[in-house]
Amino acid sequence: MSRENLSKGTKKVSRPLRVGILGAGLVGATAAIALSRLQDVKVTVFERSPGPRIAGAWISLQVSGLIILDKLLELEQIQRILYRGDNNGTYMVRHWRTGEVIAITPSSAHIADKFKQGRTHRVPLLDVLLSNVPRGAIQYSRNAVGHQVTEDGVHLIFDDSSSETFDLLVAADGLYSKIRRTYLPEEVRYRGSVAYRKVFPESQVLHIKGLPNDSSSWRKDGEVMFLSRLGLGQYGMVTIFKETPEFAATLYWAKNTGSEGLSRLRERFASWDPIIGQVLDTMQDVDAYPLDSAPWMKQLVRHDRIAFIGDAAHPTAGAYGAGATMGFGDAWALFRSLQESNTPPSSNPVTSSQTSQSLYDVPRALRLYNETRYHFLGRVEQQMQLDGLDAAYISEAAHDKAEWIRRFQERHKNNTWLMEHDVEAEFVKTLASEPLWAAKG
Ligand SMILES: Cc1cc2nc3c(=O)[nH]c(=O)nc-3n(C[C@H](O)[C@H](O)[C@H](O)COP(=O)(O)OP(=O)(O)OC[C@H]3O[C@@H](n4cnc5c(N)ncnc54)[C@H](O)[C@@H]3O)c2cc1C
């Protein structure tokens, strides 16, 4: 039997907290690991794919994300699939035509080696995360088509007309989140660039003389090529460049563009550092990812019942190689907020005689979660605008190589405040200042 206590506008449940997570991508899976650790919580994850599925190629893991994963699982599982190369994970930023190193982006010196940034690919990363989700928590082939909020909870409605009710719904359903679009119907829009990505065996490129043994990015105005080994014997290529909306409309997410797509890439990079062409020459095909984006949520919670995490809340479209890391931060902040809002039965005189279950103050937890994350995420969004101004300033010198490099170096930022953001410290600060911000409503 379910019982709820209503006191002074806060709702406390005296049975296991019913948590529904929509989406079993990198962020939904991480939230499932974190929230399953809470006492007296029943976590159910719904994923519309028939099984584990992840598209894409490599992924950078940033310091902030690795610190969180270390709290949630044996970090050795991640270290095994992570590649750092010659410069301990530092990206070597190179001039697009000459390949000379014009900037570097190291992790801060004080960061322990095991937390320094690195690269891996998405399939083994998702595998590691899913292997840490409690068995049976994920239900596949469950496509949610809507939701309703009532006194009783959030009712998640599926395409077969079934529904499930939760005290807390965690929307981790990605960029095209149906739940977010109920509240913010702004169009998801093509942002003018396409990412082309591929992972292939590194044996394919071993013969290339002078191929850097690090993670490198070659920069030109508005265009970038990334090359790196990825560990587990794999090599990765990612490039992002502008394509017309008409051309992008012929593509779709993870479309294999075959040899035709590859020829297009070879042509595009013909005047770049020749080492790039040598790598492209070893490939057979390439996958395209037209980059869509949507405005970020300013408030990450709704109705004292719904929390948005990951791309559902802040679709980065690849910016800073930190989208998943930021999603891991959301999952950790939500976990800590719920943990803090839990009153063990023994210390609750009203209920200790009635039930052995814990109590959660979900509205308070969601306020803590929102307050912990939205300042930081707002700052990241601001940074993207600032970067846009810098990019315009740098590209004005496109025809003068020396001046272009000078401007690039002048404006180049390592953004350690973002990559190394300490979510736990932010949560502790939020908690300490609760009387101040909670009073402001
Ligand atoms: C080109 C590119 C490069 C990037 N590089 C990096 C990088 O290097 N480092 C990094 O950290 N991030 C990177 N990112 C960002 C990163 O990929 C995302 O931030 C991250 O994958 C978001 O994970 P998510 O779980 O929030 O969303 P998703 O991965 O989109 O997962 C959402 C899940 O929800 C499911 N779902 C959706 N709707 C429903 C529904 N109605 N019912 C049931 N299930 C549903 C989907 O099937 C999916 O499994 C990059 C992104 C791009 C585009």
The ligand as an ORCA input file, in Angstrom:
! r2SCAN-3c Opt
* xyz 0 1
  C      29.872     15.149    -32.996
  C      29.729     14.975    -31.527
  C      30.861     14.760    -30.746
  C      30.737     14.648    -29.363
  N      31.864     14.415    -28.632
  C      31.770     14.296    -27.298
  C      32.920     14.033    -26.512
  O      34.023     13.878    -27.021
  N      32.769     13.960    -25.163
  C      31.535     14.097    -24.558
  O      31.449     14.018    -23.319
  N      30.430     14.338    -25.285
  C      30.510     14.434    -26.629
  N      29.401     14.655    -27.359
  C      28.115     14.815    -26.668
  C      27.594     13.467    -26.174
  O      27.551     12.558    -27.253
  C      26.208     13.645    -25.591
  O      26.205     14.731    -24.693
  C      25.767     12.389    -24.856
  O      25.838     11.256    -25.699
  C      24.343     12.586    -24.364
  O      23.912     11.408    -23.770
  P      22.397     11.275    -23.289
  O      22.319      9.953    -22.611
  O      21.966     12.499    -22.574
  O      21.538     11.277    -24.631
  P      21.473     10.172    -25.787
  O      22.782      9.534    -25.992
  O      20.823     10.839    -26.950
  O      20.506      9.060    -25.194
  C      19.121      9.244    -25.125
  C      18.496      7.865    -25.043
  O      17.081      8.033    -24.837
  C      16.386      7.120    -25.667
  N      15.071      7.712    -25.928
  C      14.807      8.883    -26.554
  N      13.477      9.103    -26.604
  C      12.898      8.050    -25.986
  C      11.538      7.702    -25.725
  N      10.530      8.499    -26.119
  N      11.283      6.562    -25.050
  C      12.293      5.741    -24.650
  N      13.602      6.014    -24.891
  C      13.907      7.163    -25.540
  C      17.256      7.036    -26.937
  O      16.976      5.866    -27.681
  C      18.645      7.067    -26.340
  O      19.118      5.778    -26.044
  C      29.472     14.750    -28.747
  C      28.333     14.946    -29.518
  C      28.445     15.047    -30.897
  C      27.215     15.268    -31.697
*
